[in-house]
Amino acid sequence: MTQKAQEIKETIEAAVPSATVHIYDPDGEHFEAMVISPDFQGMPLIKQHKLVMNALKERFATDVHALGLKTFTPEKWEKNKSKYM
Amino acid sequence: MDINERIKQDLDANPIKLYMKGSPSFPQCGFSKAVVDILANYDVEFGSSNILEDPEMRQGLKDYFEWPTFPMLVVNGELVGGCDIIMELHQGDELQDALNG
C-alpha cells in the first residue's frame, strides 16, 4: 500500500473508530475504499458516505482526486462480500 | 447575490439537478459521466451545471451540502449522492424512488 493510501485508511479509521477499512489504490490518485462498520446501522447511505467523505475533505482539496466508496453494515458486508473478495 | 441564495434559486428552478464536471453531452470526469449514463436509463428531465466554469458555485455547493466532491445529484433540494450512491441505488432498483423525491 502506498503512503497516501495508508493515510486515507488512517483518516477513515479516525472518523469511524469501529470501522474495518480496505483501500484499493490502482494508480496513486484514484482510490477505492470499502468501509464496514456497525455504526452505519440505521443510517441512510448518504449519511454513511458523508461521514467518510467529510473526514477526507482536506485531501480532496489537495492531492486526492477521487475516492470510490462503498459502505457496509456488518450484516450487509456478510451478504455481499463474496462479490468483492 | 449571496451564494446560498443562488443555490436555492437554482434548486427551486430545477427539481432534479446534476452538478457535474463538464456537460451531459461532454462530461469532463469519469464519475460525472457515469451518473449521466445512469440517468439516461430513466425517463427524467434534469438540469445540469458545469461547476468547472463557476468556482464560486463549486465551493458554495460543497459548503451548502457538506459534501466534498462532484458530481452531486440533487432532487427537490436534497442531495441524493455522488457517483457511488447513485450507482448503488440504480443497481438496487431504488433510484426511481429517489428521483421521484
N, CA and C atoms of all chains as a GROMACS GRO file, in nm:
protein
  558
    1MET      N    1   0.084  -0.120   0.000
    1MET     CA    2   0.000   0.000   0.000
    1MET      C    3   0.088   0.125   0.000
    2THR      N    4   0.052   0.223  -0.083
    2THR     CA    5   0.131   0.347  -0.085
    2THR      C    6   0.106   0.425   0.044
    3GLN      N    7   0.192   0.523   0.066
    3GLN     CA    8   0.177   0.603   0.188
    3GLN      C    9   0.045   0.679   0.187
    4LYS      N   10   0.008   0.729   0.068
    4LYS     CA   11  -0.116   0.805   0.060
    4LYS      C   12  -0.236   0.716   0.094
    5ALA      N   13  -0.234   0.595   0.042
    5ALA     CA   14  -0.343   0.503   0.071
    5ALA      C   15  -0.349   0.472   0.221
    6GLN      N   16  -0.232   0.455   0.281
    6GLN     CA   17  -0.225   0.429   0.425
    6GLN      C   18  -0.283   0.547   0.504
    7GLU      N   19  -0.251   0.670   0.460
    7GLU     CA   20  -0.302   0.789   0.530
    7GLU      C   21  -0.454   0.798   0.516
    8ILE      N   22  -0.505   0.765   0.398
    8ILE     CA   23  -0.651   0.766   0.379
    8ILE      C   24  -0.716   0.666   0.472
    9LYS      N   25  -0.658   0.548   0.478
    9LYS     CA   26  -0.709   0.443   0.567
    9LYS      C   27  -0.714   0.493   0.712
   10GLU      N   28  -0.605   0.556   0.756
   10GLU     CA   29  -0.599   0.603   0.895
   10GLU      C   30  -0.698   0.716   0.921
   11THR      N   31  -0.716   0.803   0.821
   11THR     CA   32  -0.812   0.913   0.838
   11THR      C   33  -0.954   0.858   0.853
   12ILE      N   34  -0.988   0.758   0.772
   12ILE     CA   35  -1.122   0.698   0.782
   12ILE      C   36  -1.138   0.627   0.916
   13GLU      N   37  -1.033   0.557   0.959
   13GLU     CA   38  -1.041   0.485   1.087
   13GLU      C   39  -1.057   0.581   1.205
   14ALA      N   40  -0.999   0.701   1.191
   14ALA     CA   41  -1.015   0.800   1.298
   14ALA      C   42  -1.157   0.856   1.301
   15ALA      N   43  -1.217   0.871   1.182
   15ALA     CA   44  -1.352   0.927   1.174
   15ALA      C   45  -1.459   0.825   1.215
   16VAL      N   46  -1.432   0.698   1.185
   16VAL     CA   47  -1.527   0.590   1.218
   16VAL      C   48  -1.448   0.484   1.294
   17PRO      N   49  -1.431   0.505   1.425
   17PRO     CA   50  -1.334   0.424   1.502
   17PRO      C   51  -1.361   0.273   1.498
   18SER      N   52  -1.487   0.235   1.482
   18SER     CA   53  -1.515   0.091   1.485
   18SER      C   54  -1.503   0.026   1.347
   19ALA      N   55  -1.459   0.103   1.247
   19ALA     CA   56  -1.464   0.054   1.109
   19ALA      C   57  -1.348  -0.037   1.071
   20THR      N   58  -1.379  -0.130   0.983
   20THR     CA   59  -1.277  -0.204   0.910
   20THR      C   60  -1.266  -0.139   0.773
   21VAL      N   61  -1.144  -0.102   0.733
   21VAL     CA   62  -1.127  -0.026   0.609
   21VAL      C   63  -1.035  -0.100   0.513
   22HIS      N   64  -1.082  -0.120   0.391
   22HIS     CA   65  -0.999  -0.176   0.285
   22HIS      C   66  -0.979  -0.069   0.178
   23ILE      N   67  -0.854  -0.047   0.137
   23ILE     CA   68  -0.826   0.053   0.034
   23ILE      C   69  -0.767  -0.017  -0.088
   24TYR      N   70  -0.818   0.023  -0.204
   24TYR     CA   71  -0.760  -0.023  -0.330
   24TYR      C   72  -0.704   0.100  -0.400
   25ASP      N   73  -0.581   0.090  -0.442
   25ASP     CA   74  -0.509   0.207  -0.494
   25ASP      C   75  -0.440   0.170  -0.626
   26PRO      N   76  -0.514   0.181  -0.738
   26PRO     CA   77  -0.456   0.136  -0.863
   26PRO      C   78  -0.346   0.227  -0.919
   27ASP      N   79  -0.352   0.358  -0.891
   27ASP     CA   80  -0.261   0.449  -0.959
   27ASP      C   81  -0.209   0.565  -0.873
   28GLY      N   82  -0.236   0.560  -0.741
   28GLY     CA   83  -0.187   0.667  -0.654
   28GLY      C   84  -0.267   0.794  -0.659
   29GLU      N   85  -0.381   0.793  -0.731
   29GLU     CA   86  -0.461   0.914  -0.741
   29GLU      C   87  -0.611   0.888  -0.727
   30HIS      N   88  -0.656   0.778  -0.788
   30HIS     CA   89  -0.798   0.740  -0.777
   30HIS      C   90  -0.806   0.623  -0.679
   31PHE      N   91  -0.866   0.649  -0.565
   31PHE     CA   92  -0.868   0.546  -0.461
   31PHE      C   93  -1.006   0.484  -0.449
   32GLU      N   94  -1.008   0.361  -0.406
   32GLU     CA   95  -1.136   0.299  -0.372
   32GLU      C   96  -1.129   0.249  -0.229
   33ALA      N   97  -1.235   0.274  -0.155
   33ALA     CA   98  -1.238   0.231  -0.016
   33ALA      C   99  -1.365   0.152   0.010
   34MET      N  100  -1.350   0.048   0.089
   34MET     CA  101  -1.466  -0.023   0.141
   34MET      C  102  -1.461  -0.010   0.292
   35VAL      N  103  -1.567   0.040   0.348
   35VAL     CA  104  -1.570   0.068   0.491
   35VAL      C  105  -1.686  -0.009   0.554
   36ILE      N  106  -1.651  -0.091   0.652
   36ILE     CA  107  -1.752  -0.175   0.716
   36ILE      C  108  -1.759  -0.134   0.863
   37SER      N  109  -1.878  -0.098   0.910
   37SER     CA  110  -1.888  -0.056   1.049
   37SER      C  111  -2.029  -0.075   1.104
   38PRO      N  112  -2.039  -0.123   1.229
   38PRO     CA  113  -2.171  -0.131   1.293
   38PRO      C  114  -2.232   0.008   1.316
   39ASP      N  115  -2.149   0.114   1.317
   39ASP     CA  116  -2.203   0.249   1.334
   39ASP      C  117  -2.298   0.288   1.222
   40PHE      N  118  -2.289   0.221   1.107
   40PHE     CA  119  -2.373   0.257   0.992
   40PHE      C  120  -2.516   0.205   1.005
   41GLN      N  121  -2.538   0.118   1.103
   41GLN     CA  122  -2.670   0.060   1.124
   41GLN      C  123  -2.777   0.169   1.134
   42GLY      N  124  -2.879   0.159   1.053
   42GLY     CA  125  -2.990   0.254   1.061
   42GLY      C  126  -2.961   0.392   1.005
   43MET      N  127  -2.844   0.409   0.943
   43MET     CA  128  -2.806   0.540   0.890
   43MET      C  129  -2.828   0.540   0.738
   44PRO      N  130  -2.897   0.642   0.682
   44PRO     CA  131  -2.912   0.643   0.536
   44PRO      C  132  -2.775   0.644   0.466
   45LEU      N  133  -2.772   0.586   0.346
   45LEU     CA  134  -2.647   0.575   0.270
   45LEU      C  135  -2.575   0.710   0.258
   46ILE      N  136  -2.652   0.814   0.233
   46ILE     CA  137  -2.590   0.946   0.215
   46ILE      C  138  -2.516   0.988   0.343
   47LYS      N  139  -2.572   0.954   0.459
   47LYS     CA  140  -2.506   0.990   0.586
   47LYS      C  141  -2.380   0.907   0.608
   48GLN      N  142  -2.388   0.779   0.571
   48GLN     CA  143  -2.269   0.693   0.584
   48GLN      C  144  -2.155   0.750   0.500
   49HIS      N  145  -2.191   0.789   0.378
   49HIS     CA  146  -2.087   0.841   0.288
   49HIS      C  147  -2.035   0.977   0.336
   50LYS      N  148  -2.128   1.060   0.387
   50LYS     CA  149  -2.085   1.192   0.436
   50LYS      C  150  -1.982   1.179   0.546
   51LEU      N  151  -2.006   1.085   0.636
   51LEU     CA  152  -1.915   1.064   0.748
   51LEU      C  153  -1.773   1.037   0.698
   52VAL      N  154  -1.762   0.953   0.596
   52VAL     CA  155  -1.631   0.918   0.543
   52VAL      C  156  -1.576   1.029   0.454
   53MET      N  157  -1.659   1.082   0.366
   53MET     CA  158  -1.611   1.181   0.269
   53MET      C  159  -1.564   1.308   0.338
   54ASN      N  160  -1.641   1.352   0.439
   54ASN     CA  161  -1.604   1.478   0.503
   54ASN      C  162  -1.477   1.466   0.587
   55ALA      N  163  -1.447   1.346   0.633
   55ALA     CA  164  -1.321   1.326   0.704
   55ALA      C  165  -1.202   1.351   0.610
   56LEU      N  166  -1.228   1.334   0.481
   56LEU     CA  167  -1.120   1.343   0.382
   56LEU      C  168  -1.123   1.472   0.302
   57LYS      N  169  -1.206   1.568   0.345
   57LYS     CA  170  -1.227   1.681   0.254
   57LYS      C  171  -1.102   1.764   0.230
   58GLU      N  172  -1.012   1.770   0.328
   58GLU     CA  173  -0.888   1.843   0.302
   58GLU      C  174  -0.803   1.774   0.195
   59ARG      N  175  -0.807   1.641   0.197
   59ARG     CA  176  -0.732   1.567   0.095
   59ARG      C  177  -0.793   1.588  -0.044
   60PHE      N  178  -0.925   1.595  -0.050
   60PHE     CA  179  -0.988   1.620  -0.180
   60PHE      C  180  -0.950   1.757  -0.233
   61ALA      N  181  -0.929   1.852  -0.141
   61ALA     CA  182  -0.894   1.987  -0.185
   61ALA      C  183  -0.748   1.992  -0.233
   62THR      N  184  -0.668   1.892  -0.197
   62THR     CA  185  -0.527   1.897  -0.235
   62THR      C  186  -0.486   1.782  -0.326
   63ASP      N  187  -0.456   1.667  -0.271
   63ASP     CA  188  -0.386   1.567  -0.352
   63ASP      C  189  -0.464   1.440  -0.383
   64VAL      N  190  -0.591   1.433  -0.343
   64VAL     CA  191  -0.669   1.315  -0.377
   64VAL      C  192  -0.778   1.358  -0.475
   65HIS      N  193  -0.775   1.302  -0.595
   65HIS     CA  194  -0.874   1.344  -0.695
   65HIS      C  195  -1.010   1.283  -0.666
   66ALA      N  196  -1.014   1.158  -0.630
   66ALA     CA  197  -1.143   1.092  -0.616
   66ALA      C  198  -1.128   0.969  -0.527
   67LEU      N  199  -1.239   0.940  -0.460
   67LEU     CA  200  -1.244   0.820  -0.380
   67LEU      C  201  -1.372   0.745  -0.414
   68GLY      N  202  -1.356   0.628  -0.470
   68GLY     CA  203  -1.472   0.541  -0.487
   68GLY      C  204  -1.502   0.483  -0.350
   69LEU      N  205  -1.628   0.486  -0.310
   69LEU     CA  206  -1.658   0.447  -0.173
   69LEU      C  207  -1.776   0.351  -0.167
   70LYS      N  208  -1.757   0.246  -0.088
   70LYS     CA  209  -1.870   0.159  -0.056
   70LYS      C  210  -1.873   0.143   0.094
   71THR      N  211  -1.991   0.162   0.151
   71THR     CA  212  -2.004   0.146   0.296
   71THR      C  213  -2.099   0.031   0.326
   72PHE      N  214  -2.070  -0.040   0.434
   72PHE     CA  215  -2.148  -0.158   0.469
   72PHE      C  216  -2.168  -0.164   0.620
   73THR      N  217  -2.288  -0.207   0.661
   73THR     CA  218  -2.300  -0.256   0.798
   73THR      C  219  -2.243  -0.398   0.796
   74PRO      N  220  -2.207  -0.453   0.913
   74PRO     CA  221  -2.151  -0.589   0.912
   74PRO      C  222  -2.245  -0.690   0.846
   75GLU      N  223  -2.378  -0.674   0.866
   75GLU     CA  224  -2.474  -0.767   0.804
   75GLU      C  225  -2.469  -0.757   0.653
   76LYS      N  226  -2.468  -0.633   0.604
   76LYS     CA  227  -2.467  -0.612   0.459
   76LYS      C  228  -2.335  -0.664   0.400
   77TRP      N  229  -2.228  -0.646   0.473
   77TRP     CA  230  -2.099  -0.696   0.427
   77TRP      C  231  -2.101  -0.848   0.414
   78GLU      N  232  -2.156  -0.916   0.515
   78GLU     CA  233  -2.163  -1.062   0.511
   78GLU      C  234  -2.239  -1.109   0.386
   79LYS      N  235  -2.346  -1.038   0.353
   79LYS     CA  236  -2.427  -1.076   0.237
   79LYS      C  237  -2.355  -1.050   0.106
   80ASN      N  238  -2.272  -0.948   0.103
   80ASN     CA  239  -2.216  -0.901  -0.024
   80ASN      C  240  -2.068  -0.931  -0.046
   81LYS      N  241  -2.000  -0.977   0.058
   81LYS     CA  242  -1.854  -0.982   0.047
   81LYS      C  243  -1.805  -1.077  -0.062
   82SER      N  244  -1.885  -1.179  -0.094
   82SER     CA  245  -1.840  -1.272  -0.198
   82SER      C  246  -1.822  -1.201  -0.332
   83LYS      N  247  -1.891  -1.087  -0.350
   83LYS     CA  248  -1.874  -1.010  -0.473
   83LYS      C  249  -1.739  -0.939  -0.479
   84TYR      N  250  -1.680  -0.917  -0.361
   84TYR     CA  251  -1.562  -0.832  -0.357
   84TYR      C  252  -1.435  -0.907  -0.321
   85MET      N  253  -1.448  -1.024  -0.259
   85MET     CA  254  -1.326  -1.092  -0.212
   85MET      C  255  -1.304  -1.224  -0.284
   86MET      N  256  -2.553   3.859  -0.540
   86MET     CA  257  -2.639   3.772  -0.460
   86MET      C  258  -2.554   3.675  -0.378
   87ASP      N  259  -2.599   3.650  -0.258
   87ASP     CA  260  -2.533   3.553  -0.171
   87ASP      C  261  -2.534   3.414  -0.238
   88ILE      N  262  -2.426   3.342  -0.220
   88ILE     CA  263  -2.413   3.214  -0.290
   88ILE      C  264  -2.521   3.114  -0.248
   89ASN      N  265  -2.556   3.114  -0.120
   89ASN     CA  266  -2.661   3.021  -0.076
   89ASN      C  267  -2.796   3.055  -0.140
   90GLU      N  268  -2.821   3.185  -0.161
   90GLU     CA  269  -2.943   3.227  -0.230
   90GLU      C  270  -2.941   3.179  -0.376
   91ARG      N  271  -2.825   3.193  -0.439
   91ARG     CA  272  -2.811   3.145  -0.578
   91ARG      C  273  -2.841   2.996  -0.587
   92ILE      N  274  -2.787   2.920  -0.492
   92ILE     CA  275  -2.809   2.775  -0.492
   92ILE      C  276  -2.957   2.744  -0.473
   93LYS      N  277  -3.020   2.811  -0.377
   93LYS     CA  278  -3.162   2.786  -0.352
   93LYS      C  279  -3.247   2.819  -0.474
   94GLN      N  280  -3.218   2.930  -0.538
   94GLN     CA  281  -3.295   2.968  -0.659
   94GLN      C  282  -3.276   2.865  -0.769
   95ASP      N  283  -3.153   2.819  -0.783
   95ASP     CA  284  -3.124   2.719  -0.887
   95ASP      C  285  -3.200   2.589  -0.858
   96LEU      N  286  -3.204   2.550  -0.732
   96LEU     CA  287  -3.273   2.425  -0.696
   96LEU      C  288  -3.424   2.440  -0.707
   97ASP      N  289  -3.476   2.560  -0.678
   97ASP     CA  290  -3.620   2.584  -0.697
   97ASP      C  291  -3.657   2.569  -0.844
   98ALA      N  292  -3.566   2.613  -0.932
   98ALA     CA  293  -3.595   2.609  -1.076
   98ALA      C  294  -3.571   2.471  -1.136
   99ASN      N  295  -3.499   2.385  -1.066
   99ASN     CA  296  -3.462   2.253  -1.120
   99ASN      C  297  -3.490   2.143  -1.017
  100PRO      N  298  -3.608   2.079  -1.027
  100PRO     CA  299  -3.641   1.974  -0.929
  100PRO      C  300  -3.538   1.861  -0.928
  101ILE      N  301  -3.482   1.830  -1.045
  101ILE     CA  302  -3.372   1.734  -1.050
  101ILE      C  303  -3.252   1.805  -1.111
  102LYS      N  304  -3.143   1.809  -1.036
  102LYS     CA  305  -3.030   1.890  -1.080
  102LYS      C  306  -2.900   1.813  -1.060
  103LEU      N  307  -2.821   1.809  -1.164
  103LEU     CA  308  -2.690   1.744  -1.155
  103LEU      C  309  -2.580   1.850  -1.164
  104TYR      N  310  -2.504   1.863  -1.057
  104TYR     CA  311  -2.385   1.948  -1.060
  104TYR      C  312  -2.268   1.858  -1.096
  105MET      N  313  -2.202   1.891  -1.205
  105MET     CA  314  -2.103   1.797  -1.259
  105MET      C  315  -1.982   1.870  -1.318
  106LYS      N  316  -1.884   1.790  -1.354
  106LYS     CA  317  -1.768   1.843  -1.427
  106LYS      C  318  -1.794   1.820  -1.575
  107GLY      N  319  -1.809   1.929  -1.650
  107GLY     CA  320  -1.845   1.921  -1.791
  107GLY      C  321  -1.995   1.926  -1.807
  108SER      N  322  -2.045   1.880  -1.923
  108SER     CA  323  -2.188   1.882  -1.952
  108SER      C  324  -2.232   1.740  -1.984
  109PRO      N  325  -2.364   1.712  -1.981
  109PRO     CA  326  -2.410   1.576  -2.012
  109PRO      C  327  -2.359   1.525  -2.148
  110SER      N  328  -2.350   1.614  -2.247
  110SER     CA  329  -2.301   1.567  -2.377
  110SER      C  330  -2.149   1.564  -2.384
  111PHE      N  331  -2.082   1.633  -2.289
  111PHE     CA  332  -1.936   1.632  -2.288
  111PHE      C  333  -1.884   1.633  -2.144
  112PRO      N  334  -1.904   1.520  -2.075
  112PRO     CA  335  -1.857   1.513  -1.936
  112PRO      C  336  -1.703   1.520  -1.933
  113GLN      N  337  -1.650   1.586  -1.831
  113GLN     CA  338  -1.505   1.600  -1.821
  113GLN      C  339  -1.447   1.522  -1.704
  114CYS      N  340  -1.522   1.426  -1.656
  114CYS     CA  341  -1.473   1.340  -1.548
  114CYS      C  342  -1.552   1.209  -1.556
  115GLY      N  343  -1.485   1.099  -1.533
  115GLY     CA  344  -1.549   0.969  -1.545
  115GLY      C  345  -1.665   0.949  -1.449
  116PHE      N  346  -1.654   1.010  -1.329
  116PHE     CA  347  -1.760   0.993  -1.231
  116PHE      C  348  -1.885   1.071  -1.272
  117SER      N  349  -1.863   1.191  -1.328
  117SER     CA  350  -1.977   1.268  -1.380
  117SER      C  351  -2.041   1.195  -1.497
  118LYS      N  352  -1.959   1.140  -1.585
  118LYS     CA  353  -2.012   1.065  -1.699
  118LYS      C  354  -2.095   0.945  -1.653
  119ALA      N  355  -2.046   0.877  -1.551
  119ALA     CA  356  -2.117   0.758  -1.502
  119ALA      C  357  -2.258   0.794  -1.456
  120VAL      N  358  -2.272   0.908  -1.389
  120VAL     CA  359  -2.406   0.947  -1.341
  120VAL      C  360  -2.495   0.986  -1.459
  121VAL      N  361  -2.441   1.059  -1.556
  121VAL     CA  362  -2.518   1.094  -1.676
  121VAL      C  363  -2.565   0.966  -1.746
  122ASP      N  364  -2.477   0.868  -1.758
  122ASP     CA  365  -2.512   0.742  -1.826
  122ASP      C  366  -2.622   0.667  -1.750
  123ILE      N  367  -2.616   0.669  -1.618
  123ILE     CA  368  -2.721   0.602  -1.539
  123ILE      C  369  -2.855   0.674  -1.558
  124LEU      N  370  -2.853   0.808  -1.552
  124LEU     CA  371  -2.978   0.883  -1.563
  124LEU      C  372  -3.045   0.862  -1.699
  125ALA      N  373  -2.964   0.827  -1.800
  125ALA     CA  374  -3.020   0.801  -1.934
  125ALA      C  375  -3.114   0.681  -1.934
  126ASN      N  376  -3.105   0.595  -1.832
  126ASN     CA  377  -3.194   0.479  -1.821
  126ASN      C  378  -3.332   0.516  -1.767
  127TYR      N  379  -3.347   0.639  -1.723
  127TYR     CA  380  -3.472   0.679  -1.658
  127TYR      C  381  -3.539   0.787  -1.742
  128ASP      N  382  -3.671   0.788  -1.734
  128ASP     CA  383  -3.747   0.885  -1.810
  128ASP      C  384  -3.759   1.014  -1.728
  129VAL      N  385  -3.648   1.083  -1.712
  129VAL     CA  386  -3.649   1.206  -1.632
  129VAL      C  387  -3.578   1.318  -1.708
  130GLU      N  388  -3.626   1.437  -1.681
  130GLU     CA  389  -3.554   1.556  -1.728
  130GLU      C  390  -3.476   1.611  -1.610
  131PHE      N  391  -3.353   1.649  -1.635
  131PHE     CA  392  -3.276   1.709  -1.526
  131PHE      C  393  -3.196   1.827  -1.578
  132GLY      N  394  -3.179   1.924  -1.490
  132GLY     CA  395  -3.092   2.036  -1.521
  132GLY      C  396  -2.949   2.000  -1.484
  133SER      N  397  -2.853   2.067  -1.547
  133SER     CA  398  -2.715   2.041  -1.506
  133SER      C  399  -2.635   2.171  -1.514
  134SER      N  400  -2.530   2.176  -1.433
  134SER     CA  401  -2.437   2.288  -1.439
  134SER      C  402  -2.296   2.234  -1.439
  135ASN      N  403  -2.211   2.300  -1.516
  135ASN     CA  404  -2.068   2.265  -1.518
  135ASN      C  405  -1.997   2.348  -1.412
  136ILE      N  406  -1.964   2.282  -1.300
  136ILE     CA  407  -1.905   2.357  -1.189
  136ILE      C  408  -1.760   2.399  -1.218
  137LEU      N  409  -1.701   2.339  -1.321
  137LEU     CA  410  -1.564   2.382  -1.357
  137LEU      C  411  -1.564   2.526  -1.409
  138GLU      N  412  -1.681   2.572  -1.457
  138GLU     CA  413  -1.690   2.708  -1.512
  138GLU      C  414  -1.740   2.808  -1.409
  139ASP      N  415  -1.760   2.764  -1.286
  139ASP     CA  416  -1.820   2.853  -1.186
  139ASP      C  417  -1.759   2.824  -1.048
  140PRO      N  418  -1.640   2.880  -1.024
  140PRO     CA  419  -1.567   2.848  -0.900
  140PRO      C  420  -1.646   2.885  -0.774
  141GLU      N  421  -1.724   2.992  -0.779
  141GLU     CA  422  -1.800   3.034  -0.661
  141GLU      C  423  -1.906   2.929  -0.628
  142MET      N  424  -1.973   2.882  -0.733
  142MET     CA  425  -2.075   2.779  -0.717
  142MET      C  426  -2.011   2.648  -0.669
  143ARG      N  427  -1.893   2.617  -0.725
  143ARG     CA  428  -1.823   2.493  -0.690
  143ARG      C  429  -1.797   2.486  -0.540
  144GLN      N  430  -1.743   2.595  -0.484
  144GLN     CA  431  -1.715   2.597  -0.340
  144GLN      C  432  -1.844   2.608  -0.260
  145GLY      N  433  -1.937   2.692  -0.310
  145GLY     CA  434  -2.063   2.714  -0.239
  145GLY      C  435  -2.141   2.586  -0.220
  146LEU      N  436  -2.144   2.502  -0.323
  146LEU     CA  437  -2.218   2.376  -0.314
  146LEU      C  438  -2.155   2.281  -0.213
  147LYS      N  439  -2.022   2.278  -0.210
  147LYS     CA  440  -1.953   2.191  -0.113
  147LYS      C  441  -1.991   2.229   0.029
  148ASP      N  442  -2.001   2.359   0.054
  148ASP     CA  443  -2.037   2.406   0.188
  148ASP      C  444  -2.186   2.382   0.215
  149TYR      N  445  -2.267   2.412   0.115
  149TYR     CA  446  -2.414   2.404   0.131
  149TYR      C  447  -2.456   2.262   0.165
  150PHE      N  448  -2.402   2.165   0.091
  150PHE     CA  449  -2.443   2.026   0.111
  150PHE      C  450  -2.348   1.948   0.202
  151GLU      N  451  -2.242   2.013   0.249
  151GLU     CA  452  -2.139   1.945   0.329
  151GLU      C  453  -2.096   1.816   0.261
  152TRP      N  454  -2.055   1.831   0.137
  152TRP     CA  455  -2.016   1.716   0.055
  152TRP      C  456  -1.897   1.761  -0.029
  153PRO      N  457  -1.784   1.690  -0.025
  153PRO     CA  458  -1.661   1.748  -0.079
  153PRO      C  459  -1.632   1.725  -0.227
  154THR      N  460  -1.713   1.645  -0.296
  154THR     CA  461  -1.675   1.611  -0.434
  154THR      C  462  -1.794   1.625  -0.530
  155PHE      N  463  -1.761   1.624  -0.660
  155PHE     CA  464  -1.861   1.623  -0.766
  155PHE      C  465  -1.846   1.494  -0.845
  156PRO      N  466  -1.956   1.448  -0.906
  156PRO     CA  467  -2.088   1.509  -0.921
  156PRO      C  468  -2.171   1.504  -0.793
  157MET      N  469  -2.274   1.589  -0.791
  157MET     CA  470  -2.378   1.585  -0.686
  157MET      C  471  -2.512   1.582  -0.758
  158LEU      N  472  -2.595   1.485  -0.724
  158LEU     CA  473  -2.731   1.479  -0.778
  158LEU      C  474  -2.827   1.525  -0.669
  159VAL      N  475  -2.906   1.627  -0.702
  159VAL     CA  476  -2.995   1.688  -0.603
  159VAL      C  477  -3.140   1.676  -0.653
  160VAL      N  478  -3.227   1.621  -0.569
  160VAL     CA  479  -3.368   1.607  -0.604
  160VAL      C  480  -3.452   1.684  -0.502
  161ASN      N  481  -3.534   1.774  -0.554
  161ASN     CA  482  -3.618   1.857  -0.468
  161ASN      C  483  -3.538   1.920  -0.353
  162GLY      N  484  -3.421   1.969  -0.386
  162GLY     CA  485  -3.340   2.041  -0.289
  162GLY      C  486  -3.259   1.955  -0.195
  163GLU      N  487  -3.274   1.820  -0.205
  163GLU     CA  488  -3.200   1.731  -0.116
  163GLU      C  489  -3.090   1.658  -0.194
  164LEU      N  490  -2.971   1.656  -0.139
  164LEU     CA  491  -2.862   1.581  -0.202
  164LEU      C  492  -2.890   1.431  -0.194
  165VAL      N  493  -2.899   1.367  -0.310
  165VAL     CA  494  -2.917   1.221  -0.312
  165VAL      C  495  -2.782   1.153  -0.299
  166GLY      N  496  -2.683   1.203  -0.371
  166GLY     CA  497  -2.549   1.146  -0.356
  166GLY      C  498  -2.460   1.176  -0.474
  167GLY      N  499  -2.339   1.123  -0.465
  167GLY     CA  500  -2.243   1.130  -0.574
  167GLY      C  501  -2.247   1.000  -0.653
  168CYS      N  502  -2.144   0.976  -0.729
  168CYS     CA  503  -2.142   0.864  -0.823
  168CYS      C  504  -2.169   0.728  -0.756
  169ASP      N  505  -2.103   0.702  -0.645
  169ASP     CA  506  -2.116   0.569  -0.583
  169ASP      C  507  -2.257   0.542  -0.533
  170ILE      N  508  -2.317   0.644  -0.471
  170ILE     CA  509  -2.452   0.626  -0.416
  170ILE      C  510  -2.552   0.610  -0.530
  171ILE      N  511  -2.538   0.691  -0.635
  171ILE     CA  512  -2.630   0.680  -0.749
  171ILE      C  513  -2.619   0.541  -0.811
  172MET      N  514  -2.496   0.492  -0.823
  172MET     CA  515  -2.477   0.359  -0.881
  172MET      C  516  -2.540   0.251  -0.793
  173GLU      N  517  -2.520   0.264  -0.663
  173GLU     CA  518  -2.575   0.164  -0.572
  173GLU      C  519  -2.729   0.166  -0.573
  174LEU      N  520  -2.786   0.287  -0.575
  174LEU     CA  521  -2.932   0.299  -0.581
  174LEU      C  522  -2.985   0.240  -0.712
  175HIS      N  523  -2.913   0.269  -0.821
  175HIS     CA  524  -2.953   0.217  -0.953
  175HIS      C  525  -2.950   0.064  -0.952
  176GLN      N  526  -2.843   0.008  -0.902
  176GLN     CA  527  -2.830  -0.138  -0.903
  176GLN      C  528  -2.929  -0.204  -0.808
  177GLY      N  529  -2.970  -0.132  -0.703
  177GLY     CA  530  -3.065  -0.186  -0.607
  177GLY      C  531  -3.210  -0.151  -0.642
  178ASP      N  532  -3.232  -0.099  -0.764
  178ASP     CA  533  -3.367  -0.060  -0.808
  178ASP      C  534  -3.432   0.042  -0.715
  179GLU      N  535  -3.351   0.128  -0.657
  179GLU     CA  536  -3.406   0.229  -0.566
  179GLU      C  537  -3.397   0.370  -0.622
  180LEU      N  538  -3.335   0.382  -0.741
  180LEU     CA  539  -3.310   0.517  -0.791
  180LEU      C  540  -3.438   0.585  -0.838
  181GLN      N  541  -3.531   0.509  -0.897
  181GLN     CA  542  -3.656   0.571  -0.943
  181GLN      C  543  -3.727   0.640  -0.827
  182ASP      N  544  -3.734   0.572  -0.714
  182ASP     CA  545  -3.797   0.632  -0.596
  182ASP      C  546  -3.723   0.759  -0.554
  183ALA      N  547  -3.591   0.752  -0.558
  183ALA     CA  548  -3.512   0.867  -0.517
  183ALA      C  549  -3.536   0.985  -0.613
  184LEU      N  550  -3.553   0.954  -0.742
  184LEU     CA  551  -3.576   1.060  -0.840
  184LEU      C  552  -3.716   1.119  -0.826
  185ASN      N  553  -3.808   1.038  -0.776
  185ASN     CA  554  -3.943   1.090  -0.753
  185ASN      C  555  -3.945   1.184  -0.633
  186GLY      N  556  -3.842   1.177  -0.552
  186GLY     CA  557  -3.824   1.273  -0.442
  186GLY      C  558  -3.904   1.241  -0.318
   0.00000   0.00000   0.00000
